């Protein structure tokens, strides 16, 4: 494969996955690590990717990928994560379900449960779960974000603060290499903090593409959550933070 073709293919992989590791690219293209590093440096110089230690991510830190595209990314991995989360939630539990395609996958995985009581600020989750007659479903008030059905704003924060539930199921846009949890929208970060503060057990669901992915708003570090559900071992620097704060890691 010519260098220009490889560059185009790398950009396509980063766009689809959000983040790719150097090792993954070496294996995929069957070239040396030095070749991939040169490719990534060239693409970063052209602002077509953002270079990270150990890989590359999307260059923008101010705008997320479209919801429909995110829904298709890593769908098998998200379903596997969702099934593991669902297996740890008992019938009759109370829970928050957050904005995001992975929390939506968890909602699908919960459809065989009984007598759940669910508070959500996600219209897609509400539309799915309303079909289950034994579920008690409560939708947070606020402004609807039309691109993905998320509900946010001051009214949402006030509403969430009225509850104290067993579980909070949270998605995230990116996890920095120092363990910081990152989002694109300040309002969404405030909503996630409210869910965490009002959940007895906060469960973060994130496929491996979120590691090293950049976004501009810092939610806080990994100590905010009790569990991290993911499909691959996190990078060593993130693992150090997970161990330091005694976060339960579930590899799915």
N, C-alpha and C positions, 0 to 999 in steps of 0.2 A: 504494500500500500504506500502511495506517495505521501509525503509529509502534509500537503494541503488536504488530501482526503482524510488523513488521520486527524488533523486539526478539526475538520468539520465534524467528524464522528465523535471526537471528544466533547465538542460544544453540544452536540445533540444529546450525548449521555448525561452531561451536567444539567441540561434543561429538563430532561425527563426525570432524573433522580434527585436533583437538588444539590447532591454532593457525590463525588466519586473519589476513591482512594487511589494513590499511586499504584499500590499493589494490584488493585482491580484492573487498572488500565494496562499495566505490564502484562498481565495474564490475558486480557482481552485481545490486545494487539500483537502479542508474542514478540515484544521488543525489549530492550534493556531498560532498567530503571533510569539510566542516564538519558536515554532518548526521550522518555516520558517527561522527565524533569525539564529538559530543554523545551519540549512542546508546551508544557504548562507555563513556563516562564515567558515564552513567546506570546501565548494567548493572553496572559495576564498583562503584558506590556501593551497589548492592543485593547485592553479593557473588555475582553470577551468572556473572561472568567475571573474569579477572585482566587488567588493562590493561597493555600493553607499548608501548614506543615503536615505532610502526609497525604495531600490531595488537593482538590479544587472544588469550588462551589459557584453558585450564581453570583454575578457581579453586583447586583442591586441589593441594598440593605434597607430600602425604603418601601418596597412594594412586593407583596407576595405573588406567587404563581396563581393563575386563575383557578377557581374552585373546581371546575369540571376537570381541568388537567390534573390537579392534586388528587382528585377522587380516583383517577386511573393509575396514578403512580404507586407502585409497590402494593397493589390491591391484595395480592396473595399474602404478603407479609403482614399487612394490616389485619386481614381476617384471622391470621394465626395469633397475632397479639390479642385481638378482640376475644377469641375463644378462651385464651388463658385468663384474661381478666374476668370474663363471665364465670369461669369455673370457680373463682374465689369469692363470688358474691352470692350469698344465700337467698333463698326465697324469703319474701317478706321484708327485705332490706329497704332502706331509704337512701337515695343517691342523687347527686347533681350529675348532669351530663353536659359538657362544655361544647363550645364551637369547635369545628374541625372535622376532617374526614376520618381520622382514626377514632375519635369518640363516636362518630356516627357508625363506624364498623362495630364498636362495642354495643351500641343500641341494637343492631341487628342480631348480635350474638346473645342478647338477653331475652329474645322473643320467646324462648322456651321456658323462661322462669315464671314463677307465679307470685302474685300479690306484691309486686314492687310498687314503691311510691317514689316518683321521679320528678325532680325539678330541673328544667332545662331552659337555656336561653338560645336554643338551636331549633329553628322551625323545621328543618329536615328530620331531626330526631323526633320532634313532636308529631309530625305527620305519620311517621312510621309507628310510633308507640301507641297512638290513639286507636289503632285497630285492635289492641289487646284489651278485652273488656275487664279483665281482673286487675289491670294496672291503674293506679291513681296518678294521673299526669297533671302537673302544674307548670304553666308557661310563665316565664319572667316577663314583666312589662318593660317597655323601652323602645328605642328606635331600631327598626329592622334594617340591617345591612343587606341591600338587595343582591349583591354579588354572590352571597353564600348563605343567606338565611339566618345570619347571626343577629342576636338582639343585644344591644349595649346602651349605655348611658347612665345618668344619675338614677333614673327610676329603676334600672336593672340592679344597680348596687344596693339601693334601699330594699328592694324586694328580696334579694338573696340573703341579706343580713338578718331577715326575719326567721331564718331556718337554722337548724343544727342537725345535719344528716350524717348517716353512717359513712358514706363514701363520696368522694369527689373524683370524677373521671375527667382528666384534663389532657388536651393536646398541646403541642408547642411547635412553633415555626423553626426554631433552631436551638442547638445546644453548643455553646462555645467551648473551646478546648480547655478553658478553666472551670467548666461546669456551670457557667451562667446560662440561665434560661431566657431565650430571646424571642421577641415578637415584633411584628411590623406596626401594630396599632396600639397607641397609648391607652385608649379606652378598653381595648381587649385585655391588656395587662391588668388594669384595675379590676375588671370582672373576674379574671382568673385568681387574683389575690383574694377577692371576696369569697370565691368558692373554696379556696384552700383554708381560709380562716374559719369557715363555717362547716368544714368536714372533719369528722373524727379520723378519717384515713384518706389522704390525698394520693391518688394513683395517676402517675404520668404515663401516657402511652405515646411512644415515638419510635418510628422505624429508623433503621440505621442511617438513612440519608440526612437525618436532622443533625447528626454529629458534625461539627465544624461548619454548619450552615450559618450564614450571617443574617442578622436583622437588627434594627436600630434601637429597639426599646428593651431594656433589661428588666425582666420580671424579678430576678433575684437568683440565688444559687440553689444547688441541688438539695440543700438542707430543708427547703420548703416542703418537699414531698416525702411521703413514706415509702412509696414503691416506684420503681421505674420498670416498665414493661417494654422490651425492645427485641429485635430479631437477630442482632449480632452483638458480640462483645464490644462495649464502648472503647474508644481510644484510651491509652494508658493514663493520660493526664486527667481524663474524665473519671476513670475508674478510681483514681486516687481520691478525688472529691467524694465519690459515692461511698467509698470505704470510710473516709474520714467522718462523714455525717451519718454513717450507718443506715444508708438507704437500702431497702431490700431490692436487689436486682433480679428480675425474672427474664430469662432468655427464652424466647418462644420459637 
